[in-house]
Amino acid sequence: MSSLTDGRDLGFGIRDSRRITESPGRHESPTPNPESRRFWRTLDESVDDPAFQRFVENEFPSQVEAIGDPVQRRTFLKLMGASMALAGATACTRQPLERIVPYVRQPEELIPGKPLFFATAMTLGGVATGLLVESHEGRPTKIEGNPLHPGSLGAADVYAQAAILGLYDPDRATTLTYLGEIRPWSAYLGAMRAVLAAQQPLRGAGIRILTESVGSPTLAAQIRDVLSRYPAAKWHQWDPATSDGARAGARLAFGEYVSTQYRLDRADVIVAFDADLLGCGPGSLRYARDFAARRRPDDPARMNRLYAVETMPTPTGARADHRLPSKPSEVLAVARAIAERVGTGRAGEAGRAGGAGKFIDAVAKDLLAHRGRSLVVAGDHQPAEVHALAHAINQALGNAGATVVYADPVEAAAVSQIDSLRELVDDMNAGKVDLLLILAGNPVYTAPADLNFSAAMDKVQLRAHLSLYEDETSARCHWQIPEAHFLEAWSDARAFDGTASIVQPLIAPLYGGRSAHDVIGVMSERPERSAYDIIREQWKVDPKNDAEWRTWLHDGVIPNTAFAPRSPSLAPSAISNLQLAISNSFEIAFRNDPCVLDGRFANNGWLQELPKPITKLTWDNAIIVSPATAARLSGANNPSYRGGEHGTILSDVFEIRAGGRAVRGPLFAIAGHPDDCATVHLGYGRVRGGNTARDAGFNAGAVRTSQSPWSASGAELVKTGDTYGLPCTQYHHLMEGRAPIHAATKEEYAHDPKSMHEGEEGTPPRTITLYPDYKYEGHKWGMAIDVNACIGCNACVVACQAENNIPVVGKDQVLRGREMHWLRVDTYYSGASENPQTYFQPVPCMHCENAPCEPVCPVGATVHSHEGLNDMVYNRCVGTRYCSNNCPYKVRRFNYFLYQDWNTPSLKLGRNPNVTVRSRGVMEKCTYCVQRINAVKIESEKAGRRIGDGEIRTACQQTCPAEAIVFGDLNDPGSKVARLQADARNYALLGELNTRPRTTYLGAVRNVNPELGEDA
Amino acid sequence: MSQIFQRSANTIARVSIFGAVFFVAGLLYLFDQVNRSPWITEAHVARDQPIQFSHERHVAGNGIDCRYCHTSVEDSSFAGIPPTKTCMNCHSQIFANSVYLEPVRESFRTDRSIEWVRVHDLPDFVYFDHSIHVNKGVGCTTCHGQVDRMPLMWREKSLQMDWCIDCHRQPERYVRPREAVFRVDYEPPPDQLDLGRRLVAEYQIQKLTSCSTCHR
């Protein structure tokens, strides 16, 4: 593949279309800047580095030396011979004796072999997402979104999808311990009673309860009850997954805590101030759905326009029509300038020159033209001032009540959490605390470094910690109480709009864990009550007539519990006294990691191995900078810029020095990151908390302060001279100059809907081959993926992993390009690397009608089904890997080792019983979730009816918040997928190879502001 | 110089070359036969069970329908092994003190399951669904044999793939009317092929031989 030249005929009527924009004569679209339409994936491609080109050309760079070396070759042949001789012997095992263990008393409604689904909810940052959990004979195996829940609408995010692995994690804390020794629950009760008795006369003055954000009405009521019994006790909250800025901003603007909800379905113009509202945070699944629904180009008048001002590129910024990379301190200035232009705030201060000025003018003009139909969103990591400005702009534009809805906070007690934590540390240092009960979180790890939380704990007489893992905080506590996973315990929670749900358990606690309700219940008047009783009491359920309660459990939502919209009035002085401090120094932005968050999911292998959006890093965090800053800091020998060695990226290790603290991490350049600042993600560098969590990445929190927890100015990056290999999947399966993304602007699309495909070869005619076509008389499965809708959130990747028993391979194997995900989300860029346009493309198996993998398999292990599926037969596969070699899409995955854990008992419970658990030496790939197809087919055959459109949903489709993936029967002309594949935007990936993929893509259409043009 | 090989060596060479073909063919045949023999397939090998449960007694003797115990056979991939409660429905009254049934009573008392030995054990990469077969007119005895004549359960068929495929290619040779699916005394009529073709059309039985029909 390496020696292809532009446009050279390769035979078979196939032409290499390396540069779509450089085929003159074909290009007649009104493209203002053809260069901006050149797509690239890595910075090296964007600069056309010849060294990198050579790297790409070696498909297996790590084995190149071995081929040339005669001695190694001989060894290789010897080993091959031996393996050939032994290959047959592996099949010589007798089937082991299997036992059937029926129930003693079979539960009602349970049909063995058929899954049941239960509604529950997962809480993150105090905000719940409704879920439906699939249960096989009492074992939860798969999590989906709850279509009835306003915060889910049937979609689920990566954290919810990965929660199954969290439940069965063998590293979970399993026993109640006191100073590391196993104790019974009664011993804990005794210890607590003694302390509480001592606190009684002091009115609980020495009691401190530390929680994360509490959204559960019942838990809040329980804590308040305890506080009423011990009036001098204090309740502190610290939850790195929530936003102090949003709380303080609301207080600044309105004088009170209100929560802000967005109605993206009503917004024509959206401005995000460093807000990843599509990718994470409360309501993001809902927002992504509403956003994508208004980006369908077939209704151009309804297409919204998104502007993003941000530091670290996020999925939201990637989907933005215009994006302004800004240093953390500049976001406020931009917000302020926009506020000034739309007629709020003080005038005359906030001018900014250059491209930003043009951007600000255009945004302000667009906002003013869409009064009441625009929306300004401030990000979770932004300070209160930006939030207040966003509120002011929304008020000035008349968006409040239209696109912005204010309501009571979802949290039971909204406080400034950083102040709350600081107060706790001060009290601990002052020796005022006798009992510290940490009900959630890992403050020793997550608290800003300057608070010295761990040291302050020494002054507390008795410390107890409830958590899923024995983590950094557990090590500093006397009592470690194993927590019940949310799938093991009763609770309740509220969605982003206040809608309440009952959290119901799917399984009895695997390790006898306790929930926060149980632990706080110990301090109540009636410690014997179960969480179930407490919750039913809280919701005033009549024990004799609980039909309503059953409906709540069934639906997963309690009707009419959403908070009523409020219309708080803007305090006049809210934004007039804002201090503007643009920093000229080097800045560091701290962000929660998109996969492991603040470290709470660090022991989840699915999330660790998930390539993070944009950076595509796995198992590691990095000091993320712009390409120009990387070049300046690292000199000519740029990190992550030279392609790397053996398919990896070697980065220079730098030391971040800020405020007298230092931490070391590898430098990594990302297109679209602003210059002179760096982004570091939290949640890594864990020292305890499970085998997966430990030794991954570096702890960026070590240089974080409580004064400004999300950014630091005056930081310094110092080169250490070390290098570090980063497992980044962006360099795997490179495009080699092809153009897998088709994109156009809205105007081009209106002019000619097919203009985005210009310069592409297209699919050759069917007559090109001598072989007869397959006939698909029954169903003809196909999939359409809308590149225009995809927000790159990765939920589909984890959903696929959970559904199809896909193993985790570990960092070392990812470095060798051996990750096993059946579905990957490729990120493509076009335009200049300072601020490129970004596109996401999920790539599963294409299920080609002329599949290149099929004819090369010597053992018939990959064959065509009568419905057009490209079947993979594991028990036939002998691991030649010819199929993978011949797959132009690189979607086949090989089990080089026994990646799947076949021994750990707890992991066996979580596997999908309807999908084979693969062993070493076999190829695997996307099956279009054939187990789901077969299940629906069997049911429809039994009922003697046709399968309805949308009845079969693949795992990736089901969880997609943006509804970017559509699966169905192409033989049914009325099916959604058939209609989409007939759309003008539809194109086949590498269609010119005549593979005739069943999975096709719909091109992206960007709603560019003509004033800014395509490049801003 | 004397000849190394005698003249007879030619004959020996011819015979041995010719014989080698037969020898190899014979070995392959032997291998194939061993592979299909009960030694490998475990067909007709009665299994020891924790309780000497007799299908002969319960089906032929008492006339209990298959579905009384195997409740999910019409709805689920798994036909269902009865919970101890099902045994106790009768055996709390009948043979309530039999020593042979002590494991059943113990299970019921202690809430611990009876661990039966699986007789019809498909490899883990095969996904067989009882409900669709039963609904399309494949009788119980077609695959499981005359269970009413089995004091202890054994595997009647090899359960090897060529046995599965045989029916998937020619279902008309095996299907029976839906109402006769659970009859253990059903005998295929002499005109089975005619009946089979009619039923295949009527029940819309597809001849599914794609790999993903059973393997996923």
Chai-1 contact restraints between the chains, C-beta under 6 A:
chainA,res_idxA,chainB,res_idxB,connection_type,confidence,min_distance_angstrom,max_distance_angstrom,comment,restraint_id
A,E98,B,R118,contact,1.0,0.0,6.0,A-B,restraint_1
A,E98,B,D121,contact,1.0,0.0,6.0,A-B,restraint_2
A,R99,B,E115,contact,1.0,0.0,6.0,A-B,restraint_3
A,I100,B,I81,contact,1.0,0.0,6.0,A-B,restraint_4
A,I100,B,W116,contact,1.0,0.0,6.0,A-B,restraint_5
A,I100,B,R118,contact,1.0,0.0,6.0,A-B,restraint_6
A,V101,B,S113,contact,1.0,0.0,6.0,A-B,restraint_7
A,V101,B,E115,contact,1.0,0.0,6.0,A-B,restraint_8
A,P102,B,I81,contact,1.0,0.0,6.0,A-B,restraint_9
A,P102,B,P83,contact,1.0,0.0,6.0,A-B,restraint_10
A,P102,B,S113,contact,1.0,0.0,6.0,A-B,restraint_11
A,Y103,B,P83,contact,1.0,0.0,6.0,A-B,restraint_12
A,V104,B,P83,contact,1.0,0.0,6.0,A-B,restraint_13
A,V104,B,T84,contact,1.0,0.0,6.0,A-B,restraint_14
A,V104,B,S107,contact,1.0,0.0,6.0,A-B,restraint_15
A,V104,B,D111,contact,1.0,0.0,6.0,A-B,restraint_16
A,V104,B,S113,contact,1.0,0.0,6.0,A-B,restraint_17
A,R105,B,P83,contact,1.0,0.0,6.0,A-B,restraint_18
A,R105,B,K85,contact,1.0,0.0,6.0,A-B,restraint_19
A,Q106,B,P83,contact,1.0,0.0,6.0,A-B,restraint_20
A,I111,B,S72,contact,1.0,0.0,6.0,A-B,restraint_21
A,I111,B,D75,contact,1.0,0.0,6.0,A-B,restraint_22
A,I111,B,S76,contact,1.0,0.0,6.0,A-B,restraint_23
A,P112,B,S72,contact,1.0,0.0,6.0,A-B,restraint_24
A,P112,B,F78,contact,1.0,0.0,6.0,A-B,restraint_25
A,P112,B,G80,contact,1.0,0.0,6.0,A-B,restraint_26
A,G113,B,S76,contact,1.0,0.0,6.0,A-B,restraint_27
A,G113,B,S77,contact,1.0,0.0,6.0,A-B,restraint_28
A,G113,B,F78,contact,1.0,0.0,6.0,A-B,restraint_29
A,K114,B,S76,contact,1.0,0.0,6.0,A-B,restraint_30
A,V863,B,C211,contact,1.0,0.0,6.0,A-B,restraint_31
A,S865,B,S210,contact,1.0,0.0,6.0,A-B,restraint_32
A,S865,B,S212,contact,1.0,0.0,6.0,A-B,restraint_33
A,H866,B,S210,contact,1.0,0.0,6.0,A-B,restraint_34
A,L869,B,S212,contact,1.0,0.0,6.0,A-B,restraint_35
A,D871,B,C211,contact,1.0,0.0,6.0,A-B,restraint_36
A,D871,B,S212,contact,1.0,0.0,6.0,A-B,restraint_37
A,V873,B,C211,contact,1.0,0.0,6.0,A-B,restraint_38
A,V873,B,H215,contact,1.0,0.0,6.0,A-B,restraint_39
A,Y874,B,F125,contact,1.0,0.0,6.0,A-B,restraint_40
A,N875,B,F125,contact,1.0,0.0,6.0,A-B,restraint_41
A,T916,B,F125,contact,1.0,0.0,6.0,A-B,restraint_42
A,V930,B,S212,contact,1.0,0.0,6.0,A-B,restraint_43
A,V930,B,R216,contact,1.0,0.0,6.0,A-B,restraint_44
A,Q931,B,R216,contact,1.0,0.0,6.0,A-B,restraint_45
A,I938,B,D129,contact,1.0,0.0,6.0,A-B,restraint_46
A,I938,B,I132,contact,1.0,0.0,6.0,A-B,restraint_47
A,K942,B,N135,contact,1.0,0.0,6.0,A-B,restraint_48
